[in-house]
Amino acid sequence: MDLTIIIGILAGLAALIGGFLWEGGHFSGLMQATAALIVFGGTFAAVAVSFPASRLRTIPAALRVAFGRGSRSSRDLVEDVVDMSSVARREGVLALERISSEHPDPFLREGIQMVVDGTDAELVRQILELEINAAEQKHEGYAKIFESAGGYAPTMGIIGTVMGLIHVLGSLQEPTQLGPSIAVAFTATLYGVASANIIFLPIASKIKARCEEEIQNMELLLEGIMAIQNGEHPLIVRKKLATYLSEGFSTIPEARGAAHETAD
């Protein structure tokens, strides 16, 4: 599990609640069941109306993407591909069948398997590019659900506040209760704005960041697979794939087993 998102959400809540208590507020003043029901119940209902059931069933998968550790680092993938290219040059692409079958990345496994099966290079690229597009659309769908929740929550908070004020204005014959009742009414707005900006929208942004990371890795692997199929030298493969790393190829250690390769 990625602890940064947990720490971020808890830190945000702690900052809001701590600031409220620091100014002399009481924690019980923030606990309003009716406001929570209106905001969170209304937000859930709005999201349920906005998306088909098939999309709503992806919420657990979206949460796993946001709270999970993410994919393997690009640096590790570069090393794996360079090692495979070295094996392919020494022993032929058929030697990669066993190695690729044990690799944890399904995209790389599938691509190498197509290369081993002798699939045309252009067809391999087309298939893998389609998978990249499908993965990008899937993650965008995940993010849109939480973006929608982040848009609905503040509105539901305002609705809850208006409903509370209607109740307050209907009870003006008790002026002593006017202040506390107004405070309770505005709690709904607090719930809506806080949940949108600390929970829903940050989760959507996290999913987008995960998507960018995964798509970059898939594009890296695509170029590596095509380089292996073309029989390129491991050192050339390394320099080509290093362009996907933010540090650049100058900091990448020499390939395991590729140092002994002789350039053609």
C-alpha positions as a Markdown table, in Angstrom:
| # | Residue | x | y | z |
|---|---|---|---|---|
| 1 | Met | 0.0 | 0.0 | 0.0 |
| 2 | Asp | 1.2 | 3.5 | -0.8 |
| 3 | Leu | 1.4 | 5.3 | 2.5 |
| 4 | Thr | 1.7 | 8.8 | 1.0 |
| 5 | Ile | -2.0 | 9.0 | 0.1 |
| 6 | Ile | -3.0 | 7.7 | 3.6 |
| 7 | Ile | -0.6 | 10.2 | 5.3 |
| 8 | Gly | -1.9 | 13.0 | 3.0 |
| 9 | Ile | -5.5 | 12.5 | 3.8 |
| 10 | Leu | -4.9 | 12.1 | 7.5 |
| 11 | Ala | -2.7 | 15.2 | 7.5 |
| 12 | Gly | -5.3 | 17.2 | 5.7 |
| 13 | Leu | -8.0 | 16.2 | 8.2 |
| 14 | Ala | -5.7 | 16.8 | 11.1 |
| 15 | Ala | -4.9 | 20.3 | 9.8 |
| 16 | Leu | -8.6 | 21.2 | 9.5 |
| 17 | Ile | -9.7 | 19.8 | 12.8 |
| 18 | Gly | -6.6 | 21.0 | 14.6 |
| 19 | Gly | -7.1 | 24.5 | 13.3 |
| 20 | Phe | -10.8 | 24.5 | 14.4 |
| 21 | Leu | -9.9 | 23.2 | 17.9 |
| 22 | Trp | -7.0 | 25.7 | 18.2 |
| 23 | Glu | -9.5 | 28.5 | 17.8 |
| 24 | Gly | -11.5 | 27.3 | 20.7 |
| 25 | Gly | -14.0 | 25.1 | 18.8 |
| 26 | His | -15.4 | 21.8 | 20.2 |
| 27 | Phe | -14.9 | 18.6 | 18.4 |
| 28 | Ser | -18.5 | 17.7 | 18.9 |
| 29 | Gly | -19.5 | 20.7 | 16.9 |
| 30 | Leu | -18.1 | 19.0 | 13.8 |
| 31 | Met | -20.0 | 15.8 | 14.3 |
| 32 | Gln | -23.3 | 16.2 | 12.6 |
| 33 | Ala | -25.0 | 13.0 | 11.4 |
| 34 | Thr | -27.7 | 14.8 | 9.4 |
| 35 | Ala | -25.1 | 16.9 | 7.5 |
| 36 | Ala | -23.0 | 13.8 | 6.8 |
| 37 | Leu | -26.1 | 11.9 | 5.5 |
| 38 | Ile | -27.1 | 14.8 | 3.2 |
| 39 | Val | -23.6 | 15.3 | 1.8 |
| 40 | Phe | -22.2 | 11.8 | 1.5 |
| 41 | Gly | -25.6 | 10.1 | 0.7 |
| 42 | Gly | -26.4 | 12.8 | -1.8 |
| 43 | Thr | -23.0 | 12.5 | -3.4 |
| 44 | Phe | -23.2 | 8.7 | -3.7 |
| 45 | Ala | -26.6 | 9.0 | -5.2 |
| 46 | Ala | -25.5 | 11.6 | -7.8 |
| 47 | Val | -22.5 | 9.5 | -8.8 |
| 48 | Ala | -24.7 | 6.4 | -9.1 |
| 49 | Val | -27.0 | 8.3 | -11.4 |
| 50 | Ser | -24.1 | 9.6 | -13.5 |
| 51 | Phe | -22.5 | 6.3 | -14.3 |
| 52 | Pro | -23.8 | 2.8 | -15.4 |
| 53 | Ala | -23.6 | 0.0 | -12.9 |
| 54 | Ser | -20.7 | -1.6 | -14.9 |
| 55 | Arg | -18.6 | 1.6 | -14.2 |
| 56 | Leu | -19.6 | 1.7 | -10.5 |
| 57 | Arg | -18.4 | -1.8 | -10.1 |
| 58 | Thr | -14.9 | -0.6 | -11.0 |
| 59 | Ile | -14.7 | 1.6 | -7.8 |
| 60 | Pro | -12.8 | -1.1 | -5.8 |
| 61 | Ala | -10.3 | -1.5 | -8.6 |
| 62 | Ala | -9.9 | 2.3 | -8.8 |
| 63 | Leu | -9.2 | 2.4 | -5.1 |
| 64 | Arg | -6.6 | -0.3 | -5.5 |
| 65 | Val | -4.9 | 1.8 | -8.1 |
| 66 | Ala | -4.9 | 4.9 | -5.9 |
| 67 | Phe | -3.8 | 3.2 | -2.7 |
| 68 | Gly | -1.6 | 0.5 | -4.2 |
| 69 | Arg | 2.2 | 0.7 | -4.6 |
| 70 | Gly | 2.1 | 1.2 | -8.3 |
| 71 | Ser | 4.0 | -0.5 | -11.1 |
| 72 | Arg | 7.6 | -1.5 | -11.1 |
| 73 | Ser | 10.1 | 1.3 | -11.5 |
| 74 | Ser | 11.1 | 2.3 | -15.1 |
| 75 | Arg | 14.8 | 1.6 | -14.2 |
| 76 | Asp | 14.1 | -2.0 | -13.3 |
| 77 | Leu | 12.1 | -2.5 | -16.5 |
| 78 | Val | 15.0 | -1.1 | -18.6 |
| 79 | Glu | 17.4 | -3.6 | -16.9 |
| 80 | Asp | 15.0 | -6.5 | -17.6 |
| 81 | Val | 14.6 | -5.5 | -21.3 |
| 82 | Val | 18.3 | -5.0 | -21.8 |
| 83 | Asp | 19.0 | -8.4 | -20.2 |
| 84 | Met | 16.5 | -10.0 | -22.6 |
| 85 | Ser | 18.0 | -8.3 | -25.6 |
| 86 | Ser | 21.4 | -9.7 | -24.6 |
| 87 | Val | 20.0 | -13.2 | -24.3 |
| 88 | Ala | 18.2 | -12.9 | -27.6 |
| 89 | Arg | 21.5 | -11.9 | -29.4 |
| 90 | Arg | 23.5 | -14.7 | -27.8 |
| 91 | Glu | 20.9 | -17.6 | -28.0 |
| 92 | Gly | 18.1 | -16.3 | -30.2 |
| 93 | Val | 14.6 | -15.0 | -29.5 |
| 94 | Leu | 13.3 | -18.6 | -28.7 |
| 95 | Ala | 15.4 | -18.5 | -25.6 |
| 96 | Leu | 13.2 | -15.7 | -24.3 |
| 97 | Glu | 10.1 | -17.9 | -24.0 |
| 98 | Arg | 11.0 | -19.2 | -20.5 |
| 99 | Ile | 12.4 | -16.0 | -19.3 |
| 100 | Ser | 9.4 | -13.9 | -20.3 |
| 101 | Ser | 6.9 | -16.4 | -18.9 |
| 102 | Glu | 8.4 | -15.8 | -15.4 |
| 103 | His | 8.3 | -12.0 | -15.7 |
| 104 | Pro | 5.7 | -10.2 | -13.4 |
| 105 | Asp | 4.7 | -7.7 | -16.1 |
| 106 | Pro | 1.9 | -9.1 | -18.3 |
| 107 | Phe | 2.4 | -6.5 | -21.0 |
| 108 | Leu | 6.0 | -7.5 | -21.4 |
| 109 | Arg | 5.1 | -11.2 | -21.3 |
| 110 | Glu | 2.6 | -10.9 | -24.0 |
| 111 | Gly | 4.8 | -8.8 | -26.3 |
| 112 | Ile | 7.8 | -11.1 | -26.0 |
| 113 | Gln | 5.6 | -14.1 | -26.6 |
| 114 | Met | 4.4 | -12.6 | -29.8 |
| 115 | Val | 8.0 | -12.0 | -30.8 |
| 116 | Val | 8.9 | -15.6 | -30.0 |
| 117 | Asp | 5.9 | -16.8 | -32.1 |
| 118 | Gly | 7.3 | -14.9 | -35.1 |
| 119 | Thr | 4.4 | -12.4 | -35.3 |
| 120 | Asp | 5.0 | -9.6 | -37.8 |
| 121 | Ala | 6.7 | -6.6 | -36.2 |
| 122 | Glu | 4.0 | -4.1 | -37.4 |
| 123 | Leu | 1.2 | -6.3 | -36.1 |
| 124 | Val | 3.0 | -6.6 | -32.7 |
| 125 | Arg | 3.3 | -2.8 | -32.5 |
| 126 | Gln | -0.4 | -2.4 | -33.4 |
| 127 | Ile | -1.6 | -4.9 | -30.8 |
| 128 | Leu | 0.5 | -3.4 | -28.0 |
| 129 | Glu | -0.5 | 0.2 | -28.9 |
| 130 | Leu | -4.1 | -0.9 | -28.7 |
| 131 | Glu | -3.4 | -2.3 | -25.2 |
| 132 | Ile | -1.8 | 1.0 | -24.2 |
| 133 | Asn | -4.8 | 3.0 | -25.3 |
| 134 | Ala | -7.2 | 0.6 | -23.5 |
| 135 | Ala | -5.2 | 0.9 | -20.3 |
| 136 | Glu | -5.2 | 4.7 | -20.6 |
| 137 | Gln | -9.0 | 4.8 | -21.1 |
| 138 | Lys | -9.5 | 2.4 | -18.2 |
| 139 | His | -7.6 | 4.7 | -15.8 |
| 140 | Glu | -9.4 | 7.8 | -17.1 |
| 141 | Gly | -12.7 | 6.1 | -16.4 |
| 142 | Tyr | -11.5 | 5.4 | -12.8 |
| 143 | Ala | -10.5 | 9.0 | -12.3 |
| 144 | Lys | -13.7 | 10.5 | -13.7 |
| 145 | Ile | -15.8 | 8.7 | -11.0 |
| 146 | Phe | -13.9 | 10.5 | -8.2 |
| 147 | Glu | -13.8 | 13.7 | -10.1 |
| 148 | Ser | -17.6 | 13.6 | -10.3 |
| 149 | Ala | -17.8 | 12.9 | -6.6 |
| 150 | Gly | -15.5 | 15.9 | -6.0 |
| 151 | Gly | -17.8 | 18.1 | -8.0 |
| 152 | Tyr | -21.0 | 16.9 | -6.4 |
| 153 | Ala | -19.9 | 17.0 | -2.8 |
| 154 | Pro | -19.6 | 20.8 | -2.4 |
| 155 | Thr | -23.0 | 21.2 | -4.1 |
| 156 | Met | -24.6 | 18.7 | -1.7 |
| 157 | Gly | -23.0 | 20.7 | 1.1 |
| 158 | Ile | -24.6 | 23.9 | -0.1 |
| 159 | Ile | -27.9 | 22.0 | -0.4 |
| 160 | Gly | -27.6 | 20.8 | 3.2 |
| 161 | Thr | -26.8 | 24.3 | 4.4 |
| 162 | Val | -29.8 | 25.8 | 2.6 |
| 163 | Met | -32.0 | 23.1 | 4.1 |
| 164 | Gly | -30.6 | 23.8 | 7.5 |
| 165 | Leu | -31.2 | 27.6 | 7.1 |
| 166 | Ile | -34.8 | 26.9 | 6.0 |
| 167 | His | -35.2 | 25.0 | 9.3 |
| 168 | Val | -33.6 | 27.9 | 11.2 |
| 169 | Leu | -35.8 | 30.6 | 9.6 |
| 170 | Gly | -38.8 | 28.5 | 10.5 |
| 171 | Ser | -37.8 | 28.6 | 14.1 |
| 172 | Leu | -37.2 | 32.4 | 14.7 |
| 173 | Gln | -39.6 | 32.4 | 17.6 |
| 174 | Glu | -36.6 | 30.9 | 19.6 |
| 175 | Pro | -33.8 | 33.4 | 19.2 |
| 176 | Thr | -31.5 | 31.7 | 21.7 |
| 177 | Gln | -31.3 | 28.7 | 19.4 |
| 178 | Leu | -30.6 | 30.8 | 16.3 |
| 179 | Gly | -26.7 | 30.8 | 16.5 |
| 180 | Pro | -26.2 | 27.1 | 17.2 |
| 181 | Ser | -28.7 | 26.2 | 14.5 |
| 182 | Ile | -26.9 | 28.3 | 11.9 |
| 183 | Ala | -23.6 | 26.7 | 12.9 |
| 184 | Val | -25.0 | 23.2 | 12.4 |
| 185 | Ala | -26.4 | 24.2 | 9.0 |
| 186 | Phe | -23.0 | 25.4 | 7.8 |
| 187 | Thr | -21.4 | 22.1 | 8.8 |
| 188 | Ala | -22.9 | 20.5 | 5.7 |
| 189 | Thr | -20.9 | 23.0 | 3.5 |
| 190 | Leu | -17.8 | 22.1 | 5.5 |
| 191 | Tyr | -18.3 | 18.4 | 4.9 |
| 192 | Gly | -18.9 | 18.9 | 1.2 |
| 193 | Val | -15.9 | 21.2 | 0.5 |
| 194 | Ala | -13.5 | 19.3 | 2.7 |
| 195 | Ser | -14.4 | 15.8 | 1.4 |
| 196 | Ala | -14.0 | 17.1 | -2.2 |
| 197 | Asn | -10.6 | 18.7 | -1.7 |
| 198 | Ile | -9.1 | 16.2 | 0.7 |
| 199 | Ile | -10.5 | 12.9 | -0.4 |
| 200 | Phe | -12.3 | 12.8 | -3.8 |
| 201 | Leu | -10.3 | 15.1 | -6.0 |
| 202 | Pro | -6.9 | 14.0 | -4.6 |
| 203 | Ile | -7.8 | 10.4 | -5.2 |
| 204 | Ala | -8.7 | 11.3 | -8.8 |
| 205 | Ser | -5.3 | 13.1 | -9.2 |
| 206 | Lys | -3.5 | 10.1 | -7.8 |
| 207 | Ile | -5.2 | 7.7 | -10.2 |
| 208 | Lys | -4.1 | 10.0 | -13.1 |
| 209 | Ala | -0.6 | 10.0 | -11.8 |
| 210 | Arg | -0.6 | 6.2 | -11.7 |
| 211 | Cys | -2.0 | 6.2 | -15.2 |
| 212 | Glu | 0.9 | 8.4 | -16.5 |
| 213 | Glu | 3.4 | 6.2 | -14.8 |
| 214 | Glu | 1.9 | 3.0 | -16.2 |
| 215 | Ile | 1.5 | 4.3 | -19.7 |
| 216 | Gln | 5.1 | 5.5 | -19.7 |
| 217 | Asn | 6.3 | 2.1 | -18.6 |
| 218 | Met | 4.2 | 0.4 | -21.3 |
| 219 | Glu | 5.6 | 2.7 | -24.0 |
| 220 | Leu | 9.1 | 1.9 | -22.7 |
| 221 | Leu | 8.4 | -1.8 | -22.9 |
| 222 | Leu | 6.9 | -1.4 | -26.4 |
| 223 | Glu | 10.1 | 0.2 | -27.7 |
| 224 | Gly | 12.1 | -2.5 | -25.9 |
| 225 | Ile | 10.1 | -5.3 | -27.4 |
| 226 | Met | 10.4 | -3.9 | -30.9 |
| 227 | Ala | 14.2 | -3.4 | -30.4 |
| 228 | Ile | 14.5 | -7.1 | -29.3 |
| 229 | Gln | 12.6 | -8.2 | -32.4 |
| 230 | Asn | 14.8 | -6.1 | -34.6 |
| 231 | Gly | 17.9 | -7.7 | -33.0 |
| 232 | Glu | 19.4 | -4.4 | -31.8 |
| 233 | His | 22.5 | -4.4 | -29.7 |
| 234 | Pro | 21.9 | -4.3 | -25.9 |
| 235 | Leu | 23.8 | -1.1 | -25.5 |
| 236 | Ile | 21.7 | 0.6 | -28.2 |
| 237 | Val | 18.6 | -0.7 | -26.5 |
| 238 | Arg | 19.8 | 0.7 | -23.2 |
| 239 | Lys | 20.4 | 4.2 | -24.6 |
| 240 | Lys | 17.0 | 4.1 | -26.5 |
| 241 | Leu | 15.0 | 3.1 | -23.4 |
| 242 | Ala | 17.0 | 5.5 | -21.1 |
| 243 | Thr | 15.1 | 8.4 | -22.8 |
| 244 | Tyr | 12.1 | 7.3 | -20.7 |
| 245 | Leu | 14.0 | 7.9 | -17.5 |
| 246 | Ser | 14.0 | 11.3 | -16.0 |
| 247 | Glu | 17.6 | 11.0 | -14.9 |
| 248 | Gly | 18.8 | 10.2 | -18.5 |
| 249 | Phe | 20.9 | 7.4 | -19.7 |
| 250 | Ser | 24.2 | 8.8 | -18.4 |
| 251 | Thr | 23.5 | 7.6 | -14.9 |
| 252 | Ile | 22.4 | 4.1 | -15.9 |
| 253 | Pro | 24.8 | 1.3 | -14.9 |
| 254 | Glu | 26.1 | -0.9 | -17.7 |
| 255 | Ala | 23.9 | -3.8 | -18.7 |
| 256 | Arg | 24.2 | -7.1 | -16.9 |
| 257 | Gly | 25.7 | -9.4 | -19.5 |
| 258 | Ala | 25.7 | -6.6 | -22.2 |
| 259 | Ala | 29.2 | -5.3 | -21.4 |
| 260 | His | 30.7 | -8.4 | -23.0 |
| 261 | Glu | 28.7 | -8.0 | -26.2 |
| 262 | Thr | 30.6 | -6.7 | -29.2 |
| 263 | Ala | 28.9 | -4.1 | -31.3 |
| 264 | Asp | 28.1 | -5.1 | -34.8 |
